[in-house]
Amino acid sequence: MTTAPLIAAPPAPAGPESSRSGRSDELPPRLPLPRRIFTHPALMHHHRLAAVVLVANLGIGWYGLSAAGWATADLPTSQLAGLTLANFTLAVVVRQQYVINLFFWLATRAPTSWPLRIRRTLGKVYHFGGLHVGGTIAGTLWFLAFTATATVESVRSDSGTPATLVVAYLLVALLLTVCGTALPPVRARHHDLFERVHRFGGWLALALFWTLTILMITAESGSRPLGTALLTEVSIWALTLMTLSVALPWLRLRKVPVAIARPSTHVALVQLHRRRVPFPGSSTAVSRRPMLEWHSFANVPAPGQRCFRITISRAGDWTGAVIDDPPSQLWVKGITTAGVANIETLFTKVVYVATGSGIGPVLPHLLADDVPSHLVWAVRSPRTTYGDGLIDEILTARPSATIWDTATDGKPDMVALAYRAYREHGAEAVICISNKKLTWQVVHGLEQRGIPAYGAIWDS
């Protein structure tokens, strides 16, 4: 096994901090401020896409106000309802697994002969969640405007029905609750709450939108029907599309047998059998209680076999329970979905940087060997934790892999290690699979020096 001491480095001075960890002074200088400002996490592509959606809605609203006449100070309820449904349709559809796979397929069609500046931008395809956030925020704001305008119209013209307004106000409360639990601080501290509110709240919101539509169709609202846009065929199709997008993963719900090996008390290697083996770099959502919680893990196909593996490391109550009390079956739903590392085909060579169980999403790409790559893996006691079988499999796929044992060599400077591997192996990009803090550290640390770097953004 290639270990940390075999990494080329200048002689280390005496003391606890060894240059073998990768020295920060080996890094190239950062880009000038005007160029690196857009590499800051606050301005990442996810946020840019959300901003694009909001700005587009602002422009549509401005145009609509102008067309409706500024004296009214609002848009007709028909337009407000239409804008609401358009944005929520965008928010729902971009999270559909077939659509996600389509995004990745389109983005990775670019040949490696294209200029790097184009390919490195296409590599940010996994930031598509910004469209979901922008559509949800815009749709909620338009529906607030719709409800306020509908209320005023109802009072002025004695139109509408109490049931219509009751459903509208229930939707307002529900949408604000869903958005509130999705705020990063709430989501990080109460993720289970966020997940359940998002799932059940989303289903209930969809049902209420259908209810509101039916009420609008059947209500006699005078000369200016309330929510006219909801009565149109386009609106019906929008609701149908949202419903199918939400329902489709659940139509593929299955309970499958699993075989679990535990090389240590920290890791479970789970083998699943399915009729169709997932493609390398995809992920599968699994659960023991399908109505309450789901967890996604990278698929590691077993070459030549009709089965695949997922690596589960102890990181909370659910993962701990799988390791300590292994189930004989797990629920799976939806279709296998492309992950961040699928962007590797955009580059002639990549460096994979992983820590701990981050090896799970990386391993299928190493085994598939579609793109030349070098592995930098920092892990505590790799053979003790993950077993000889998995380590030997990794070294067979990448004999020159840099495997850093943090138990014996301490924590390395992952940014410096990533850069050194990037430079020495002539790579075009770095893909980091780690925890949130370290992923941001590596990706931001390299991007502000002009090096294409990618890693999960925890937006799902």
C-alpha positions in Angstrom: 0.0 0.0 0.0 1.3 3.4 -0.9 1.3 5.5 2.2 2.0 9.1 3.2 5.7 8.8 3.6 6.1 7.8 0.0 4.8 11.2 -1.2 7.6 13.3 -2.5 8.3 16.2 -0.2 11.2 18.3 1.1 12.9 17.1 4.3 10.7 17.7 7.3 12.0 19.8 10.2 11.9 18.2 13.7 8.7 18.7 15.5 5.1 17.5 15.5 4.2 19.2 12.2 5.8 17.3 9.4 6.0 18.6 5.9 4.8 15.2 4.8 1.3 16.6 5.5 1.7 18.9 2.5 2.9 22.4 3.1 0.6 25.4 2.4 3.6 27.3 1.0 3.7 24.8 -1.9 0.4 26.2 -3.2 0.4 28.7 -6.0 -0.7 32.3 -5.3 -4.3 33.1 -5.3 -5.9 34.8 -8.3 -6.3 38.5 -8.2 -9.3 39.7 -6.3 -11.5 40.6 -9.3 -11.0 37.1 -10.7 -11.4 35.1 -7.5 -14.4 36.9 -6.1 -16.7 34.6 -8.1 -15.0 31.5 -6.6 -16.4 32.4 -3.2 -19.0 29.9 -1.9 -21.5 32.7 -1.5 -21.4 33.2 -5.3 -21.3 29.5 -6.3 -23.3 28.4 -9.4 -26.1 27.1 -7.2 -26.8 30.6 -5.9 -26.3 32.1 -9.3 -29.0 29.8 -10.8 -31.4 30.7 -8.0 -30.7 34.4 -8.7 -31.3 34.0 -12.4 -34.7 32.5 -11.7 -35.6 35.3 -9.3 -34.4 38.0 -11.6 -36.3 36.4 -14.5 -39.5 36.5 -12.4 -38.8 40.1 -11.4 -38.6 41.0 -15.1 -41.8 39.1 -15.8 -43.5 40.9 -12.9 -42.3 44.3 -14.1 -43.6 43.6 -17.6 -46.9 42.4 -16.2 -47.4 45.4 -14.1 -46.7 47.7 -17.0 -49.1 45.8 -19.2 -51.8 45.7 -16.5 -51.5 49.4 -15.8 -49.5 50.8 -12.9 -52.6 52.3 -11.4 -53.8 48.9 -10.3 -50.5 48.3 -8.4 -50.8 44.6 -9.0 -51.1 41.8 -11.5 -54.4 40.2 -12.3 -55.0 37.1 -10.3 -55.0 35.0 -13.5 -51.4 36.0 -14.2 -50.3 35.5 -10.6 -51.8 32.0 -10.5 -50.0 31.2 -13.7 -46.7 32.4 -12.5 -47.1 30.4 -9.3 -47.7 27.2 -11.1 -44.9 27.8 -13.6 -42.3 28.3 -10.8 -43.5 25.3 -8.7 -43.4 23.1 -11.8 -39.8 24.1 -12.4 -39.0 23.5 -8.8 -40.5 20.0 -8.8 -39.4 18.8 -12.2 -35.6 19.7 -11.8 -35.5 17.3 -8.8 -37.0 14.4 -10.8 -34.4 11.7 -11.1 -34.8 11.2 -14.9 -34.4 14.9 -15.4 -31.2 15.0 -13.2 -29.7 12.2 -15.2 -30.6 14.1 -18.4 -28.8 17.2 -17.1 -25.7 15.1 -16.4 -25.9 13.4 -19.8 -26.2 16.7 -21.7 -23.4 18.4 -19.7 -21.0 15.5 -20.3 -21.5 15.3 -24.0 -18.8 17.9 -24.5 -15.6 16.4 -25.9 -12.3 16.9 -24.1 -11.1 18.8 -27.2 -13.3 21.8 -26.1 -11.7 24.7 -24.3 -11.2 24.0 -20.6 -13.0 27.1 -19.6 -16.2 25.7 -21.2 -15.8 22.2 -19.8 -15.0 23.4 -16.3 -18.3 25.4 -16.3 -20.3 22.4 -17.6 -18.8 20.5 -14.7 -20.9 22.6 -12.4 -24.0 20.8 -13.6 -24.7 19.3 -10.2 -25.6 22.8 -9.0 -29.0 22.4 -10.7 -30.6 22.6 -7.3 -30.4 26.4 -7.6 -33.3 26.2 -10.1 -35.3 24.3 -7.4 -34.6 27.0 -4.8 -35.3 29.9 -7.1 -38.5 28.3 -8.4 -39.7 27.5 -4.9 -39.0 31.0 -3.6 -40.5 32.7 -6.6 -43.6 30.5 -6.6 -44.2 31.1 -2.9 -43.9 34.9 -3.4 -46.2 34.9 -6.4 -48.8 32.8 -4.4 -48.6 35.3 -1.6 -49.4 38.0 -4.1 -52.2 35.9 -5.6 -53.8 35.3 -2.2 -53.6 38.9 -1.2 -55.1 40.1 -4.5 -57.8 37.4 -4.5 -58.8 38.5 -1.0 -59.1 42.1 -2.0 -61.1 41.2 -5.1 -63.4 39.0 -3.1 -64.1 41.8 -0.6 -64.6 44.4 -3.3 -66.8 42.4 -5.6 -68.2 39.9 -3.2 -66.9 37.2 -5.5 -65.2 34.0 -4.7 -66.2 31.4 -2.1 -65.1 31.0 1.5 -63.7 27.6 0.6 -61.5 29.0 -2.0 -59.9 31.5 0.3 -59.6 28.9 3.1 -57.6 26.6 0.8 -55.5 29.6 -0.3 -54.6 30.6 3.2 -53.9 27.0 4.2 -51.5 26.8 1.2 -49.8 30.1 2.3 -49.2 28.7 5.8 -47.9 25.4 4.4 -45.6 26.9 1.9 -44.1 29.2 4.5 -43.5 26.3 6.8 -41.8 24.2 4.1 -39.6 27.2 3.2 -38.8 27.9 6.8 -37.6 24.4 7.6 -35.5 24.5 4.4 -33.4 27.5 5.7 -29.8 26.3 6.1 -29.5 26.8 9.9 -32.8 25.0 10.5 -32.0 22.3 8.0 -28.6 21.6 9.4 -29.8 21.3 13.1 -33.1 19.5 12.4 -32.5 17.5 9.2 -35.1 14.8 10.0 -37.7 17.5 10.6 -36.7 19.2 7.3 -37.0 15.9 5.4 -40.4 15.0 6.7 -41.9 18.5 6.3 -40.5 18.7 2.8 -42.0 15.3 1.9 -45.4 15.4 3.6 -45.7 19.2 3.2 -45.0 18.9 -0.5 -47.6 16.2 -1.0 -50.2 18.2 1.0 -49.4 21.3 -1.0 -49.9 19.5 -4.3 -53.2 18.1 -3.1 -54.3 21.6 -2.0 -53.4 23.0 -5.4 -55.5 20.4 -7.0 -58.3 21.3 -4.6 -58.0 25.0 -5.4 -58.1 24.2 -9.1 -61.3 22.2 -8.7 -62.9 25.0 -6.6 -61.9 27.6 -9.3 -63.4 25.5 -12.0 -66.7 25.0 -10.2 -67.0 28.4 -8.6 -69.1 31.1 -10.2 -67.0 34.2 -9.6 -68.8 36.9 -11.5 -67.4 38.8 -14.3 -63.8 38.2 -13.3 -63.3 34.6 -12.2 -60.9 34.2 -9.3 -57.6 32.6 -10.5 -58.6 32.3 -14.1 -55.2 30.9 -15.0 -55.8 27.8 -12.9 -58.8 26.9 -15.1 -56.7 26.7 -18.3 -55.5 23.5 -19.9 -51.9 24.6 -19.4 -52.4 24.8 -15.6 -54.0 21.3 -15.5 -51.0 19.9 -17.4 -48.6 21.7 -15.0 -50.3 20.1 -12.0 -50.3 16.7 -13.8 -46.6 17.0 -14.6 -45.8 17.8 -10.9 -47.9 14.9 -9.7 -46.3 12.4 -12.0 -42.8 13.7 -11.1 -43.5 13.3 -7.4 -45.2 9.9 -7.7 -42.8 8.2 -10.1 -40.0 7.3 -7.6 -42.6 5.8 -5.3 -44.0 3.7 -8.1 -40.6 2.0 -8.2 -40.5 1.3 -4.4 -39.1 -2.2 -3.8 -37.9 -4.2 -0.8 -34.7 -6.0 -1.7 -32.6 -8.6 0.1 -29.2 -7.4 1.3 -26.0 -9.1 2.5 -24.0 -7.0 5.0 -20.3 -7.4 5.9 -18.8 -5.5 8.8 -15.1 -5.2 8.6 -15.2 -3.0 11.7 -17.6 -1.3 14.0 -17.3 1.8 11.9 -18.3 0.4 8.5 -20.9 -1.8 6.8 -20.4 -3.0 3.3 -23.9 -3.7 1.9 -24.5 -5.8 -1.1 -27.8 -5.5 -2.9 -29.3 -7.5 -5.8 -31.4 -5.9 -8.5 -32.5 -6.8 -11.9 -30.7 -3.9 -13.4 -27.2 -3.1 -12.1 -26.8 0.6 -11.6 -24.2 2.6 -13.7 -20.9 3.6 -12.0 -21.1 6.9 -10.2 -24.8 6.7 -9.5 -26.5 6.7 -6.1 -29.4 4.7 -4.6 -31.8 5.8 -1.9 -32.4 3.2 0.8 -34.5 3.1 4.0 -35.7 0.8 6.8 -38.9 3.0 7.2 -39.8 4.3 3.8 -42.4 6.8 4.9 -40.1 8.5 7.4 -36.5 8.7 6.2 -34.3 8.0 3.2 -30.5 8.0 2.8 -28.6 8.0 -0.5 -25.3 6.1 -1.0 -23.1 5.7 -4.0 -23.4 2.5 -5.9 -20.3 0.3 -6.4 -21.1 -2.3 -9.1 -19.3 -5.6 -8.8 -17.6 -6.3 -12.1 -19.3 -9.2 -13.9 -22.0 -9.7 -11.3 -25.6 -8.8 -11.1 -25.2 -7.0 -7.8 -23.8 -3.8 -6.4 -22.5 -2.5 -3.1 -22.9 0.6 -1.0 -20.6 1.7 1.8 -22.2 2.9 5.0 -20.1 4.5 7.7 -21.2 5.3 11.2 -22.4 9.0 11.0 -25.5 9.1 13.1 -28.4 7.0 14.6 -29.6 5.5 11.3 -26.1 4.4 10.0 -25.2 3.2 13.5 -28.3 1.0 13.6 -27.5 -0.6 10.2 -24.0 -1.4 11.4 -25.0 -2.7 14.9 -28.2 -4.4 13.9 -27.8 -5.4 10.2 -31.1 -5.8 8.4 -31.7 -8.7 5.9 -33.7 -6.4 3.6 -33.8 -2.7 2.7 -36.3 -0.5 0.9 -35.1 1.2 -2.3 -37.0 3.6 -4.5 -36.7 5.7 -7.6 -34.0 5.1 -10.2 -30.3 5.3 -9.8 -29.2 8.9 -10.0 -26.0 10.5 -11.4 -23.6 11.9 -8.8 -21.0 14.6 -8.7 -18.1 12.5 -9.9 -19.9 11.7 -13.2 -18.4 14.9 -14.5 -15.1 13.2 -14.8 -15.6 12.5 -18.5 -15.3 16.2 -19.2 -11.6 16.0 -18.4 -8.5 14.2 -19.8 -7.4 13.3 -16.3 -8.7 14.0 -12.8 -7.5 13.7 -9.2 -9.9 12.2 -6.7 -9.6 13.5 -3.2 -11.5 11.5 -0.6 -11.6 11.1 3.2 -13.0 8.1 5.1 -16.2 6.7 3.6 -15.8 9.2 0.7 -14.1 6.3 -1.0 -17.6 4.9 -1.7 -18.5 7.3 -4.5 -15.0 7.3 -5.9 -14.4 3.5 -6.1 -16.9 2.8 -9.0 -15.1 5.3 -11.1 -11.7 3.7 -10.3 -13.0 0.3 -11.2 -14.7 1.5 -14.4 -11.5 3.3 -15.4 -13.2 5.4 -18.0 -10.9 8.4 -17.3 -7.3 8.3 -16.2 -7.2 9.4 -12.5 -5.1 9.5 -9.4 -6.5 8.8 -5.9 -5.6 10.7 -2.7 -7.4 9.1 0.2 -7.0 10.2 3.8 -8.4 7.5 6.2 -7.9 6.2 9.7 -6.4 2.7 9.8 -7.7 1.8 6.3 -7.2 -2.0 6.5 -8.6 -2.2 10.1 -11.6 0.0 9.2 -12.5 -1.2 5.7 -10.9 -4.7 5.5 -8.2 -6.1 3.4 -10.5 -7.0 0.6 -11.6 -3.4 -0.2 -8.2 -2.0 0.2 -6.7 -4.6 -2.1 -9.4 -3.9 -4.6 -8.6 -0.2 -4.5 -4.8 -0.8 -4.9 -5.5 -3.2 -7.8 -7.4 -0.5 -9.6 -4.9 2.3 -8.7 -1.5 0.8 -7.6 0.0 4.3 -7.2 -2.9 5.6 -5.0 -1.9 7.9 -2.2 -3.5 6.4 0.9 -2.8 8.5 4.0 -3.3 6.8 7.3 -4.3 9.5 9.7 -3.9 7.2 12.7 -0.1 7.0 12.2 0.6 10.2 10.2 -1.9 12.7 11.6 -4.2 14.9 9.6 -2.8 16.2 6.3 -3.2 19.5 4.6 -5.7 18.2 2.0 -5.5 21.3 -0.2 -1.8 21.0 -0.5 -2.0 17.2 -1.2 -4.7 17.8 -3.8 -2.6 20.5 -5.5 0.5 18.4 -5.5 -1.3 15.4 -7.1 -3.0 17.8 -9.6 0.4 19.2 -10.6 2.5 16.0 -10.6 -0.1 13.9 -12.5 -1.0 16.5 -15.1 -4.7 16.5 -14.2 -7.2 19.0 -15.5 -9.5 18.9 -12.4 -9.9 17.8 -8.8 -13.0 16.1 -7.5 -13.4 16.0 -3.7 -15.6 13.6 -1.8 -15.6 14.3 1.9 -17.5 16.0 4.7 -19.0 19.4 4.1 -16.3 21.4 5.9 -13.3 19.7 4.2 -15.0 19.7 0.8 -15.5 23.4 0.9 -11.9 23.8 2.1 -10.5 21.9 -0.8 -12.8 23.2 -3.6 -12.6 26.8 -2.5 -8.9 26.5 -1.8 -8.1 25.3 -5.3 -10.7 27.4 -7.2 -9.3 30.6 -5.8 -6.0 29.6 -7.4 -7.6 29.0 -10.8 -7.8 25.2 -10.5 -11.0 23.4 -11.6 -12.4 21.7 -8.4 -15.7 20.1 -7.6 -17.5 18.6 -4.6 -21.0 18.0 -3.2 -22.9 21.1 -2.1 -25.5 19.4 0.2 -28.5 21.0 -1.5 -30.8 17.9 -1.5 
